[in-house]
Amino acid sequence: MAKLGSIEPLKPLDELKWNPVCVADIGNVLSGHDIYARERIDGQIPYVTSGSTNNGIGYFVGNDNKSKDFGVISVNRNGAVGEAFYHPYTALFGNDCRKLRLDLDEKHKYAPFFIAAMISKQKTAFSYSRKLGTARLKLLKVMLPVNDQGKPDSNYMEQYIKNKMIQKYKKYLEYLGDELSNQVQRFLKKYLIWG
């Protein structure tokens, strides 16, 4: 958990100042590019469509196109309209979702998870007959915690997600017990988050 740091005390969510923030003010909205069934090649690259599960990943493909990206939030414009997922890994994105590239410092690697969850909270405003295309997504207002200057509080969102992840990892490791826990920690250190 070294990369996550340690749990830091934070104000509870209900004690924060929240403001509606327009999506266009926190990032750039980009279109995806469809890969039709007859064009798909089996492979290892996630292809994000408009699903509500599996982070919106519909297929794993060997294709390549201009939609290839990482570190973006996908927002479904069709299908499970309004569902949002953060993708810190490289993926391809279909045209049934939009990509949101946030204007965040590189140090904020976990705040996008928070923002994606807050975007998903808006999904009840959309449906199959009221899609969430590029223009609507840019105008969409999302409630976010803000700092004293009225700007989205990226530091708070970053630490909030880190705290939640550390808490979950600790619970998982406690559940697994010592020997299995050590094996999992070695795996995580080698492949994922441990420093």
C-alpha positions in Angstrom: 0.0 0.0 0.0 3.1 2.2 -0.1 1.9 4.0 -3.3 -1.4 4.8 -1.7 0.3 6.2 1.4 -1.7 6.1 4.6 -5.2 6.9 5.7 -5.5 10.6 6.5 -8.3 12.2 8.5 -10.8 14.0 6.3 -14.0 16.0 6.9 -17.1 13.9 6.4 -18.8 14.4 3.0 -21.8 16.0 4.6 -19.6 18.7 6.1 -18.0 19.8 2.8 -19.0 22.7 0.6 -20.4 21.3 -2.6 -21.1 23.2 -5.9 -22.4 22.1 -9.3 -19.5 22.1 -11.7 -20.0 22.0 -15.5 -18.2 19.0 -17.1 -16.7 21.3 -19.8 -15.0 23.3 -17.0 -13.1 20.2 -15.7 -12.0 18.5 -18.9 -12.3 17.8 -22.6 -15.1 15.6 -24.0 -14.0 13.4 -26.9 -15.8 10.9 -29.1 -15.1 7.2 -29.5 -14.8 5.2 -32.6 -16.9 2.1 -33.3 -15.4 -1.3 -34.1 -18.2 -3.4 -35.6 -18.6 -7.1 -34.9 -17.3 -8.1 -38.4 -14.2 -5.9 -37.8 -13.3 -7.1 -34.3 -10.1 -9.1 -33.9 -9.7 -11.0 -30.6 -7.0 -9.6 -28.5 -5.9 -8.1 -25.2 -7.0 -4.4 -25.4 -10.2 -3.5 -23.6 -12.9 -2.1 -25.9 -15.2 0.1 -23.9 -18.8 0.2 -25.2 -21.9 1.3 -23.3 -22.4 -1.4 -20.7 -23.2 -0.9 -17.0 -20.9 -3.6 -15.7 -17.2 -4.6 -16.1 -16.2 -0.9 -16.3 -18.2 -0.7 -19.6 -15.8 -3.1 -21.3 -17.7 -5.1 -23.9 -14.8 -6.9 -25.6 -11.1 -7.5 -25.6 -9.7 -6.8 -29.1 -6.6 -6.7 -31.1 -7.8 -3.7 -33.2 -6.3 -0.2 -33.0 -7.8 3.1 -33.8 -7.8 6.8 -32.9 -9.9 6.2 -29.8 -7.1 4.5 -28.0 -6.5 6.3 -24.7 -5.8 5.9 -21.0 -6.4 8.0 -17.9 -9.9 9.0 -19.1 -13.5 8.6 -17.9 -15.9 6.9 -20.2 -19.5 8.2 -20.1 -22.2 6.2 -21.8 -24.2 8.2 -24.3 -26.3 5.2 -25.3 -27.2 1.8 -23.7 -26.7 2.4 -19.9 -26.9 6.1 -20.5 -25.0 8.3 -18.0 -22.9 5.4 -16.5 -19.3 6.6 -16.0 -16.1 4.6 -15.4 -12.5 5.7 -14.9 -9.9 3.9 -17.1 -6.3 4.3 -15.8 -5.3 1.6 -18.4 -5.1 1.7 -22.1 -8.3 1.0 -23.9 -10.3 1.6 -27.1 -13.6 3.4 -26.9 -16.7 2.9 -29.0 -19.0 5.7 -30.2 -21.7 4.7 -27.7 -19.6 6.4 -25.0 -17.7 9.6 -24.7 -14.2 10.1 -23.2 -13.6 12.8 -20.6 -10.0 13.8 -20.2 -9.9 15.7 -16.9 -7.8 18.8 -16.4 -6.0 17.4 -13.3 -2.4 17.5 -12.2 -0.6 14.2 -12.8 -0.3 13.7 -9.1 -4.1 13.1 -8.9 -4.3 9.5 -10.0 -7.3 8.5 -7.8 -9.6 11.7 -7.9 -11.0 10.6 -11.3 -12.7 7.6 -9.6 -14.5 10.1 -7.4 -15.5 12.3 -10.3 -16.7 9.2 -12.3 -19.0 8.2 -9.4 -20.4 11.7 -9.2 -21.1 11.7 -13.0 -22.9 8.4 -12.7 -25.2 9.9 -10.1 -26.7 12.0 -12.9 -27.8 9.0 -15.0 -31.4 9.1 -13.9 -31.8 12.3 -16.0 -31.1 10.4 -19.2 -32.6 7.4 -21.1 -32.7 5.7 -24.4 -34.8 8.6 -25.8 -32.7 11.3 -24.1 -29.1 10.3 -24.8 -26.0 11.9 -23.3 -24.1 13.1 -26.4 -21.1 15.4 -26.6 -23.1 18.7 -26.3 -25.2 17.5 -23.3 -22.2 16.0 -21.5 -20.2 19.3 -21.9 -23.2 21.2 -20.3 -23.9 18.5 -17.6 -23.4 19.9 -14.1 -22.0 17.5 -11.5 -21.9 18.1 -7.7 -18.3 18.1 -6.5 -16.7 19.2 -3.2 -15.0 22.6 -3.7 -12.2 24.4 -1.9 -12.2 27.9 -0.4 -11.7 29.3 -3.9 -14.8 27.5 -5.2 -12.7 25.2 -7.4 -13.1 21.4 -7.4 -11.1 20.1 -4.4 -9.0 17.5 -6.2 -6.8 17.0 -3.1 -9.8 16.0 -1.0 -11.2 13.7 -3.7 -7.8 12.1 -4.2 -7.3 11.3 -0.5 -10.9 10.2 -0.1 -10.5 7.5 -2.7 -7.1 6.5 -1.3 -8.6 6.2 2.2 -11.4 3.9 0.8 -8.9 1.7 -1.1 -6.6 1.3 1.9 -9.5 0.4 4.1 -10.7 -2.2 1.6 -7.3 -3.7 1.1 -6.8 -4.1 4.8 -10.1 -5.8 5.2 -9.3 -8.2 2.3 -5.9 -9.0 3.8 -7.4 -9.6 7.2 -9.9 -12.0 5.7 -7.3 -13.9 3.8 -5.1 -14.6 6.8 -1.4 -14.4 7.2 0.0 -16.8 4.6 -2.4 -16.0 1.8 -2.2 -12.3 2.7 1.6 -12.4 2.2 1.2 -14.1 -1.2 -1.4 -11.4 -2.2 0.9 -8.6 -1.0 3.8 -10.1 -3.0 1.5 -10.2 -6.1 0.3 -6.6 -5.6 3.9 -5.4 -5.0 5.0 -7.0 -8.2 2.0 -6.1 -10.5 -0.2 -3.4 -9.0 0.0 -0.9 -6.2 2.6 -1.9 -3.6 5.8 0.2 -3.6 
